[in-house]
Amino acid sequence: MKRTILTIVSILFVITVFALGVSAVLASKPSEAERFEVFVNNESLIKKLGLAGEQIEKLKTAIGNSYFPHGRDGKPAGDPPAEEGFRMDDEFRAEIYKILTPEQKKQVLTYKFQLDGGLDANSLYATKLEVFDLSKEQTRKLRDIEVERSGKYQELLKGIDFKKLSEEESKTAIEKNRSAMKTIATEYNAKMKAVLTPEQLEIAKKLTEEGKGLREEVGLKPLK
């Protein structure tokens, strides 16, 4: 199953995140490489992690060699089938974890979870919950939920030809479906949480509380 179509990726990702404040409401979430860029570009996070110059260069190379669903300089936008996207994300994480120390890896997993709002995030994903040392069965279930959620969003927006709409018309189209999208997000966040053990949920709540204010502390804009 495709996680979303390219036209929705290119037009609506920016609209939903920045205009509506519904973080990654579409199935085409940023790849792990896209999400990791903040750790090599933000001076405060670099200091918190204690990254050395050689590590930063190796991490930047790993990022550059990975994929970018929303495009970047020199790399066109492109959204692979879900399983292929999961595989490339796994390969990217495996590569960067060889570059980081065990303590840095632990910090990255924690910060990644907290910077996106922890359990209070608009959308939960398997990779955001990796901080809880997920079992293979939990990872499989969470990824299945992601794919199922993708289908719900695609079904909701089916029939809207965003290629023919202006940016303002696209915003209006999304606004009309905003309530339904929030309902889907709430439903699937609950399904994600249900996969976690009671112990993992307690840790998640603790990390969520501890992470409040982290974005401001490192100079990032607050989540809407």
Residue pairs with C-beta under 8 A, 6 or more apart in sequence:
1 81
1 82
1 147
1 150
1 151
2 79
2 81
2 82
2 150
2 154
3 27
3 28
3 29
3 69
3 79
3 80
3 81
3 82
3 85
3 146
3 147
3 150
4 26
4 27
4 28
4 79
4 150
4 153
4 154
5 79
5 154
6 77
6 78
6 79
7 161
7 162
7 163
8 26
8 28
8 157
8 162
9 26
9 28
9 69
9 70
9 77
9 79
10 70
10 71
10 77
11 162
11 165
11 167
11 170
12 26
12 162
12 170
12 174
13 24
13 26
13 28
13 70
15 167
15 170
15 171
15 174
16 22
16 23
16 24
16 25
16 26
16 174
16 181
17 23
17 24
19 171
20 171
20 174
20 175
20 178
21 122
21 223
21 224
22 122
22 178
22 181
22 182
22 185
23 116
23 117
23 121
23 122
23 123
23 223
23 224
24 30
24 122
24 123
24 125
25 122
25 123
25 153
25 181
25 184
25 185
26 150
26 153
27 82
27 146
27 147
27 149
27 150
27 151
27 153
27 154
28 69
28 70
28 79
29 69
29 123
29 125
30 69
30 70
31 66
31 67
31 68
31 69
31 85
31 88
31 89
31 92
32 66
32 89
32 92
32 93
32 127
33 62
33 63
33 66
33 67
33 68
33 89
33 92
34 68
34 69
34 70
34 72
35 112
35 127
36 59
36 63
36 92
36 96
36 108
36 112
37 63
38 45
38 115
38 220
39 45
39 46
39 49
39 51
39 59
39 108
39 111
40 46
40 51
40 56
40 59
40 60
40 63
42 218
42 219
42 220
44 217
44 218
44 219
45 111
45 218
46 56
48 107
48 111
48 218
49 100
49 104
49 107
49 108
50 104
51 59
51 104
55 99
55 100
58 99
59 96
59 99
62 92
62 95
62 96
62 99
63 92
66 88
66 91
66 92
67 75
67 78
67 80
67 85
67 88
68 75
68 77
68 78
69 77
69 78
69 79
69 80
69 85
70 77
71 77
71 78
79 85
80 88
82 143
82 146
82 147
82 150
86 143
89 127
93 127
93 130
97 105
100 108
109 130
109 131
110 131
110 207
110 211
111 211
111 214
112 127
112 128
112 130
112 131
113 128
113 129
113 131
113 204
113 207
113 208
113 211
114 207
114 208
114 210
114 211
114 214
115 211
115 214
115 215
115 220
116 128
116 223
117 208
117 211
117 223
118 204
118 207
118 208
118 209
118 211
119 193
119 204
119 205
119 208
120 208
121 128
121 189
121 223
122 185
122 189
122 223
123 185
123 188
123 189
124 188
124 189
124 192
124 193
125 142
125 146
125 192
126 134
126 139
126 142
126 143
126 146
129 142
129 192
129 196
129 200
129 204
131 207
132 196
132 200
132 203
132 204
134 142
138 195
138 196
141 195
142 192
142 195
145 188
145 191
145 192
145 195
148 188
149 184
149 188
152 184
152 188
153 181
153 184
156 177
156 180
156 181
156 184
157 173
157 177
160 173
162 170
162 173
165 173
174 181
193 201
196 204
215 221
215 222
215 223
216 222
